[in-house]
Amino acid sequence: MARKCNAPGCEFPLPDKYPLDKCPWHMAPGQGPVKIAAALAIAAAGLGGGFAYKKFRTYLSQKKLRKEREEQKARSVARKRSVKSQKRTRTRKTAKSKRKQAGSKPSQELS
């Protein structure tokens, strides 16, 4: 609430993000109840329009960030695939067959 209405003699405080220069009362045409109704409509449009604009800008920036993340992820996946295809495939080591237990131990004869 740092700024005021631009109309001469009006000290009505306006929100910082209010898009109009004047307060709703000085923007509205007419007199009497018509002016009151118009001022309320202008105030609602000014505050609501600002809120909707802010939401829309947030949506667009998040959409842009999502798109950039997806592109970056696609590039890194493609890079990993190309590096992976360049590597030589490693041959697996085969397990050596165990020696037979009977043949390796000296046999003891009982006499």
Secondary structure, DSSP 8 states (H G I E B T S, - for coil): --EE--STT---EE-TT---SS-HHHH--SSTHHHHHHHHHHHHHHHHHHHHHHHHHHHHHHHHHHHHHHHHHHHHHHHHHHHHHHS-------------HHHHS------
